[in-house]
């Protein structure tokens, strides 16, 4: 099952990464000063990714 990992990086900021069903990391975030900031970012991705378009 795909899932988000929320963690504190070496920079002491909150980060997330999205893992595919096979465990591979497919996306990751910038650093956020607060846990809530990182959670808000995860929420944005969950709401908007289904409608994302592909640009080439």
PyMOL commands that set and color helices and strands:
alter all, ss='L'
color gray80, all
select helices_A, chain A and resi 35-51
alter helices_A, ss='H'
color red, helices_A
select strands_A, chain A and resi 3-8+14-19+25-28
alter strands_A, ss='S'
color yellow, strands_A
deselect
rebuild
show_as cartoon
